[in-house]
Amino acid sequence: MVGEWESCISRGYYAAYHMVAAVIEAKKGFTRPSWEHERLLQDFREHFTSIGYMFSDQDGDDLANLMGLRFEVDYRDVEYNVRTIERAMERTRRLYSRIKEVLDAENT
């Protein structure tokens, strides 16, 4: 069952990773052949969350938390309980909702 939890965390993180990369590219015009994980988080915080532009510090913290969990399940021998998985998925949903809200507001 541990492998299923690891997959859940990894997929949640990568969903957030791709959403944030799309926002940075669309709103700031930054394009990269591939986004390094730390650089993506750094750019998201620098150009959005730390200055309150469209996103809050909580949004940056959610991405950072998901990234940390993903690194642990992929590179360390870590097992998580269901509650940790639920919190990670809530962070993913919250970040998705915020990104959708921001993009929808700009399209109206």
Long-range contacts (C-beta under 8 A, 24 or more apart in sequence): 2-79, 5-73, 5-79, 5-80, 5-82, 5-85, 6-73, 6-74, 8-85, 8-88, 8-89, 9-66, 9-69, 9-70, 9-73, 9-80, 9-85, 9-88, 10-70, 10-73, 10-74, 12-66, 12-88, 12-89, 12-91, 12-92, 13-66, 13-67, 13-69, 13-70, 13-88, 13-92, 14-70, 15-92, 15-96, 16-62, 16-63, 16-66, 16-91, 16-92, 16-95, 16-96, 17-63, 17-67, 19-95, 19-96, 19-99, 20-44, 20-63, 20-95, 20-99, 23-48, 23-99, 23-102, 23-103, 24-48, 27-54, 37-67, 41-67, 54-102, 55-98, 55-102, 56-98, 58-94, 59-94, 59-95, 59-98, 62-91, 62-92, 62-94, 62-95, 63-95, 65-91, 66-91, 66-92, 66-95
